[in-house]
Amino acid sequence: MDETAMDETAMDETAEILFERRGAVGLVTLNRPKALNSLTLEMIRQFQPRLEAWAADPEVGAVVIRGAGEKAFCAGGDVRSVWTAARDGGDLPREFFREEYILNRTIFRLAKPYIALIDGIAMGGGVGLSVHGMIRVAGDRTLVAMPETAIGLFPDVGGSYFLPRLPGKAGLFLALTGHRLKAADCRYLGVATHYVPTDSQEALLEALCAADFPGDGGSAAEAAVNGFAVHAGASDLQQRQAAIDRLFSGGSVEAVLAALEAEGDKGDGWAAEQAAILRKRSPTSMKVAFEQLRRGANLTFEECMTMEYRLSQAAMAGHDFHEGIRAVLVDKDHAPAWRPASLADVDTALVESHFKSLGERDLTF
């Protein structure tokens, strides 16, 4: 083992993010299990240069990322800290989203295999740390969601790129409702590339760390994962795909909600349940997300991230993000007073204002 690898192995086990060299693998462990491994700015600032260094290191053939503990891969960005800083006029709302999106882009463009072991909760920022990698391994505990419209935000971390590229209208459904995906759903949609049962994931990690990655590292990584992957079973979402495509095909959020309400309690009442969910979400967030995905379907990844940074700063300057965090994470009364309070009151000008250029403050690549 070289000196660099030795230094990386001598980790501070109390650190929020751990880096280790095992064989030809750069191993990342998100290490905030009590906080469901939520992502802080300091973790991003440690991860970005390490990922760049491993990308340039010929002795590193692949990067593997996992979450500590048994509950979560990463439950999202540390939005409560962002909320506090935004309220107090701090720089964190500008810095956090900018640096997080740069990290998302580095993962997306990484030339080496990036393997995410998402056996646990992966929401928001956790999806950004996994879905853009070459290989995404779901397990028995996998639970993936983009729940941002419930807190007055929008599905970011590349949501405008990957969500419109999911089958049919599934991406819009996930963006508006925050629906939670289990392993079989993730495999069906392509959010996960493989399913490996929880009790086999440690052996999979060992196999990856013992593998050689000559030339085409992707083939070696794929072969290692295929040795443990099994069928994930039937996807509930796949059974709903035709209904999702029909009911979420309208040209506006209002049209989608009207279609769901018209369907009502037919069948097993699924449409009525989705309508009830949408009525609780931030009207502004839903309309912004709808337009975001419409635009993102035709943009490059980098263009999507530039757009999302604009959206993030508009959200910080608006009302609903602050109210959503208060209601869900601070006071926990789950009774946000959205402003505007109805879809009808969210006009085109308000939505368009979220997409305006930030000039010199734009995120560019």
C-alpha positions as CSV (number, residue, x, y, z in Angstrom):
1,M,0.0,0.0,0.0
2,D,1.4,3.4,-1.0
3,E,1.8,6.3,1.5
4,T,-1.2,8.1,0.2
5,A,-3.4,5.0,0.7
6,M,-1.9,4.6,4.2
7,D,-2.8,8.2,5.1
8,E,-6.3,7.8,3.7
9,T,-6.8,4.6,5.8
10,A,-5.8,6.3,9.0
11,M,-9.2,8.0,9.3
12,D,-10.8,10.0,12.1
13,E,-13.8,7.7,12.7
14,T,-15.7,10.7,14.2
15,A,-15.5,12.7,11.0
16,E,-18.7,13.4,9.1
17,I,-17.3,11.9,5.9
18,L,-14.6,9.2,5.7
19,F,-12.2,8.5,2.9
20,E,-10.3,5.3,2.5
21,R,-8.2,3.5,-0.2
22,R,-9.0,-0.2,-0.4
23,G,-7.1,-1.7,-3.2
24,A,-7.9,0.2,-6.4
25,V,-11.1,1.6,-4.8
26,G,-11.6,5.0,-3.3
27,L,-14.2,4.4,-0.6
28,V,-16.4,7.2,0.7
29,T,-18.5,6.7,3.8
30,L,-21.1,9.4,4.8
31,N,-20.7,9.3,8.5
32,R,-23.6,11.1,10.2
33,P,-25.9,8.1,11.0
34,K,-27.8,9.9,13.8
35,A,-28.7,12.6,11.2
36,L,-29.4,10.0,8.5
37,N,-26.1,11.0,6.9
38,S,-27.5,14.3,5.8
39,L,-25.1,16.3,3.7
40,T,-23.4,19.4,5.1
41,L,-21.3,22.0,3.3
42,E,-18.2,20.9,5.1
43,M,-18.8,17.3,3.8
44,I,-19.1,18.7,0.3
45,R,-15.9,20.7,0.7
46,Q,-14.0,17.6,1.7
47,F,-15.6,15.3,-0.9
48,Q,-15.0,17.5,-4.0
49,P,-11.2,17.7,-3.9
50,R,-10.9,14.1,-2.9
51,L,-13.1,13.0,-5.9
52,E,-11.0,15.2,-8.2
53,A,-7.8,13.7,-6.8
54,W,-9.0,10.1,-7.3
55,A,-10.2,11.0,-10.8
56,A,-6.6,12.0,-11.6
57,D,-4.9,9.1,-9.8
58,P,-4.1,6.2,-12.1
59,E,-4.0,3.8,-9.1
60,V,-7.7,4.5,-8.3
61,G,-9.9,2.5,-10.6
62,A,-13.3,3.2,-9.1
63,V,-15.1,5.2,-6.4
64,V,-17.6,3.6,-4.0
65,I,-19.9,5.6,-1.8
66,R,-22.0,4.3,1.1
67,G,-23.8,5.6,4.2
68,A,-22.9,4.7,7.8
69,G,-25.5,2.9,9.9
70,E,-28.5,0.8,8.9
71,K,-31.1,3.4,8.1
72,A,-29.8,5.8,5.5
73,F,-27.5,6.3,2.6
74,C,-28.2,10.0,2.7
75,A,-31.5,11.6,3.7
76,G,-30.7,14.8,1.8
77,G,-28.9,18.1,2.2
78,D,-28.8,19.8,5.6
79,V,-31.6,22.1,4.7
80,R,-32.3,23.2,8.3
81,S,-28.8,24.8,8.5
82,V,-29.4,26.5,5.1
83,W,-32.8,27.7,6.5
84,T,-31.2,29.1,9.6
85,A,-28.5,30.9,7.6
86,A,-31.0,32.3,5.1
87,R,-33.0,33.7,7.9
88,D,-30.0,35.3,9.5
89,G,-28.6,36.7,6.2
90,G,-25.6,34.3,6.0
91,D,-23.7,33.1,3.0
92,L,-24.6,29.4,3.3
93,P,-27.7,29.5,1.0
94,R,-25.4,30.7,-1.8
95,E,-22.4,28.5,-1.1
96,F,-24.2,25.3,-0.2
97,F,-26.2,25.0,-3.4
98,R,-23.4,26.2,-5.6
99,E,-20.8,23.7,-4.2
100,E,-23.4,20.9,-4.0
101,Y,-24.3,21.3,-7.7
102,I,-20.6,21.4,-8.7
103,L,-20.1,18.1,-6.8
104,N,-23.2,16.6,-8.6
105,R,-21.6,17.6,-11.9
106,T,-18.3,16.1,-11.0
107,I,-20.0,12.8,-10.2
108,F,-22.0,12.9,-13.5
109,R,-18.8,13.5,-15.6
110,L,-16.5,11.2,-13.7
111,A,-14.7,9.0,-16.2
112,K,-14.2,6.2,-13.7
113,P,-16.9,3.9,-12.3
114,Y,-18.7,5.6,-9.4
115,I,-20.7,3.0,-7.5
116,A,-23.4,4.1,-5.0
117,L,-24.6,1.5,-2.4
118,I,-28.0,3.0,-1.7
119,D,-29.2,0.5,0.8
120,G,-31.3,2.9,2.9
121,I,-33.0,6.2,2.7
122,A,-31.8,8.4,-0.2
123,M,-33.7,11.6,-0.6
124,G,-32.9,15.0,-2.2
125,G,-29.2,15.6,-1.8
126,G,-28.7,11.8,-1.3
127,V,-30.2,11.2,-4.7
128,G,-27.7,13.7,-6.1
129,L,-24.8,11.7,-4.6
130,S,-26.0,8.5,-6.2
131,V,-28.2,8.7,-9.3
132,H,-25.6,10.4,-11.5
133,G,-23.1,7.7,-10.9
134,M,-22.3,4.8,-13.3
135,I,-23.6,2.1,-11.0
136,R,-26.4,2.5,-8.4
137,V,-27.0,-0.6,-6.2
138,A,-30.4,-0.8,-4.3
139,G,-30.9,-3.0,-1.3
140,D,-33.7,-4.2,0.9
141,R,-33.8,-1.0,2.8
142,T,-33.7,1.4,-0.2
143,L,-36.2,4.2,-0.1
144,V,-35.7,6.9,-2.7
145,A,-37.6,10.1,-3.0
146,M,-37.5,13.8,-4.2
147,P,-39.8,15.3,-1.5
148,E,-38.9,19.0,-2.1
149,T,-42.3,20.3,-3.0
150,A,-43.4,19.5,0.6
151,I,-40.9,22.0,2.0
152,G,-41.3,24.8,-0.6
153,L,-38.3,23.8,-2.7
154,F,-38.0,22.0,-6.0
155,P,-36.4,18.7,-7.1
156,D,-32.8,19.9,-7.4
157,V,-29.4,18.1,-7.5
158,G,-29.9,17.3,-11.1
159,G,-33.6,16.5,-10.9
160,S,-34.3,18.6,-13.9
161,Y,-32.0,16.3,-15.9
162,F,-32.8,12.8,-14.7
163,L,-36.5,13.1,-13.8
164,P,-37.7,14.0,-17.4
165,R,-35.7,11.1,-18.7
166,L,-37.5,8.5,-16.6
167,P,-40.3,6.3,-18.3
168,G,-43.4,8.2,-19.4
169,K,-44.6,10.8,-16.8
170,A,-43.0,9.0,-13.9
171,G,-40.5,11.9,-13.3
172,L,-43.2,14.5,-13.1
173,F,-45.2,12.2,-10.8
174,L,-42.2,11.9,-8.5
175,A,-41.4,15.6,-8.6
176,L,-44.9,16.7,-7.7
177,T,-45.8,14.1,-5.1
178,G,-42.5,13.1,-3.5
179,H,-43.5,9.5,-3.9
180,R,-41.1,7.0,-2.2
181,L,-39.6,4.3,-4.3
182,K,-38.5,0.9,-3.0
183,A,-35.8,-1.2,-4.6
184,A,-38.0,-2.8,-7.3
185,D,-39.4,0.6,-8.3
186,C,-35.8,2.0,-8.5
187,R,-34.8,-0.9,-10.8
188,Y,-37.8,-0.5,-13.0
189,L,-37.2,3.2,-13.5
190,G,-33.5,2.9,-13.8
191,V,-32.8,5.0,-10.7
192,A,-30.9,1.9,-9.6
193,T,-28.9,-0.2,-12.0
194,H,-28.8,-3.3,-9.8
195,Y,-30.4,-4.9,-6.8
196,V,-28.2,-6.6,-4.2
197,P,-29.9,-7.9,-1.0
198,T,-28.7,-6.2,2.2
199,D,-27.0,-9.3,3.5
200,S,-24.8,-9.5,0.4
201,Q,-23.8,-5.8,0.2
202,E,-20.7,-6.1,2.5
203,A,-19.4,-9.0,0.4
204,L,-20.1,-7.0,-2.8
205,L,-18.0,-4.1,-1.3
206,E,-15.2,-6.6,-0.6
207,A,-15.3,-7.9,-4.1
208,L,-15.2,-4.4,-5.5
209,C,-12.2,-3.5,-3.4
210,A,-10.4,-6.7,-4.5
211,A,-11.1,-6.1,-8.2
212,D,-8.7,-4.9,-10.8
213,F,-9.8,-2.1,-13.1
214,P,-7.6,-2.3,-16.1
215,G,-8.5,-0.2,-19.2
216,D,-12.3,-0.2,-19.1
217,G,-13.0,0.0,-15.4
218,G,-16.7,0.1,-16.1
219,S,-16.6,-3.5,-17.3
220,A,-14.8,-4.7,-14.2
221,A,-17.2,-2.9,-11.9
222,E,-20.2,-4.2,-13.8
223,A,-18.8,-7.8,-13.6
224,A,-18.3,-7.5,-9.8
225,V,-21.8,-6.2,-9.1
226,N,-23.4,-8.7,-11.5
227,G,-21.9,-11.5,-9.3
228,F,-24.2,-10.4,-6.5
229,A,-27.2,-8.9,-8.2
230,V,-30.5,-10.6,-8.3
231,H,-34.0,-9.7,-9.5
232,A,-35.7,-7.1,-7.4
233,G,-39.2,-8.4,-7.8
234,A,-42.3,-6.8,-9.1
235,S,-42.5,-3.0,-9.2
236,D,-45.7,-1.4,-7.8
237,L,-44.9,1.7,-9.8
238,Q,-44.7,-0.2,-13.1
239,Q,-48.2,-1.4,-12.4
240,R,-49.2,2.2,-12.1
241,Q,-47.3,3.5,-15.2
242,A,-50.3,3.6,-17.6
243,A,-52.4,5.6,-15.0
244,I,-49.5,7.9,-14.3
245,D,-48.9,8.6,-18.0
246,R,-52.6,9.3,-18.4
247,L,-53.3,11.4,-15.3
248,F,-50.0,13.4,-15.3
249,S,-50.1,14.3,-19.1
250,G,-51.8,17.6,-18.7
251,G,-50.2,20.9,-19.7
252,S,-50.2,22.4,-16.3
253,V,-50.3,21.4,-12.6
254,E,-53.9,22.5,-12.6
255,A,-54.7,20.1,-15.4
256,V,-52.9,17.3,-13.6
257,L,-54.8,18.0,-10.4
258,A,-58.1,18.2,-12.3
259,A,-57.5,14.8,-13.9
260,L,-56.7,13.2,-10.6
261,E,-59.8,14.7,-9.0
262,A,-62.0,13.6,-12.0
263,E,-60.7,10.1,-11.5
264,G,-61.5,10.3,-7.8
265,D,-62.1,7.1,-6.0
266,K,-62.3,4.9,-9.0
267,G,-60.5,1.6,-8.7
268,D,-58.5,1.5,-5.4
269,G,-58.7,5.2,-4.9
270,W,-55.1,5.9,-5.8
271,A,-55.9,9.0,-7.9
272,A,-57.8,10.5,-5.0
273,E,-54.8,9.9,-2.8
274,Q,-52.4,11.7,-5.2
275,A,-54.8,14.6,-5.5
276,A,-54.9,14.9,-1.7
277,I,-51.1,15.0,-1.6
278,L,-50.9,17.7,-4.3
279,R,-53.3,19.9,-2.4
280,K,-50.9,19.9,0.5
281,R,-47.8,20.8,-1.5
282,S,-46.5,24.3,-2.1
283,P,-48.4,25.7,-5.1
284,T,-45.4,27.7,-6.2
285,S,-43.0,24.8,-5.8
286,M,-45.2,22.5,-7.9
287,K,-45.5,25.1,-10.7
288,V,-41.8,25.8,-10.7
289,A,-41.0,22.0,-10.8
290,F,-43.4,21.5,-13.6
291,E,-41.7,24.2,-15.7
292,Q,-38.3,23.0,-14.5
293,L,-38.8,19.5,-15.9
294,R,-40.3,20.8,-19.1
295,R,-37.2,22.8,-19.8
296,G,-34.8,20.2,-18.4
297,A,-35.9,17.6,-20.9
298,N,-34.0,19.5,-23.6
299,L,-31.0,20.7,-21.6
300,T,-27.5,19.4,-21.0
301,F,-26.6,18.4,-17.5
302,E,-24.6,21.6,-17.0
303,E,-27.4,23.7,-18.3
304,C,-29.7,22.0,-15.9
305,M,-27.4,22.8,-13.0
306,T,-27.1,26.5,-14.0
307,M,-30.9,26.6,-14.1
308,E,-31.3,24.9,-10.7
309,Y,-28.9,27.3,-9.1
310,R,-31.1,30.2,-10.3
311,L,-34.1,28.3,-8.8
312,S,-32.3,27.7,-5.5
313,Q,-31.6,31.4,-5.0
314,A,-35.1,32.4,-6.0
315,A,-36.4,29.9,-3.4
316,M,-34.1,31.4,-0.7
317,A,-35.5,34.9,-1.5
318,G,-39.1,33.7,-1.5
319,H,-41.6,32.7,1.2
320,D,-42.4,29.0,0.9
321,F,-39.0,27.4,1.6
322,H,-38.8,29.2,4.9
323,E,-42.4,28.3,5.8
324,G,-41.9,24.7,4.6
325,I,-38.9,24.1,6.8
326,R,-40.6,25.7,9.7
327,A,-43.7,23.5,9.4
328,V,-41.9,20.2,8.6
329,L,-38.5,20.4,10.5
330,V,-38.7,23.1,13.1
331,D,-42.2,23.4,14.7
332,K,-43.2,20.1,13.1
333,D,-46.9,21.1,12.9
334,H,-47.0,20.0,9.3
335,A,-49.4,22.9,8.6
336,P,-47.5,25.2,6.3
337,A,-49.2,28.5,5.3
338,W,-48.1,28.7,1.6
339,R,-48.0,32.1,-0.1
340,P,-49.6,32.2,-2.6
341,A,-52.0,29.7,-1.1
342,S,-53.5,28.3,-4.3
343,L,-52.4,27.2,-7.7
344,A,-54.6,29.9,-9.3
345,D,-52.7,32.6,-7.5
346,V,-49.3,31.5,-8.8
347,D,-49.1,33.4,-12.0
348,T,-46.8,33.0,-14.9
349,A,-44.7,36.0,-13.9
350,L,-44.0,34.5,-10.5
351,V,-42.9,31.2,-12.1
352,E,-40.7,32.9,-14.7
353,S,-39.0,35.1,-12.1
354,H,-37.4,31.9,-10.7
355,F,-35.6,31.2,-13.9
356,K,-34.0,34.7,-14.4
357,S,-30.3,34.9,-14.9
358,L,-28.2,35.9,-11.9
359,G,-25.7,37.6,-14.0
360,E,-22.2,37.4,-12.5
361,R,-23.6,35.2,-9.7
362,D,-24.8,32.5,-12.2
363,L,-23.3,29.0,-11.8
364,T,-21.4,28.2,-14.9
365,F,-19.1,25.4,-16.0
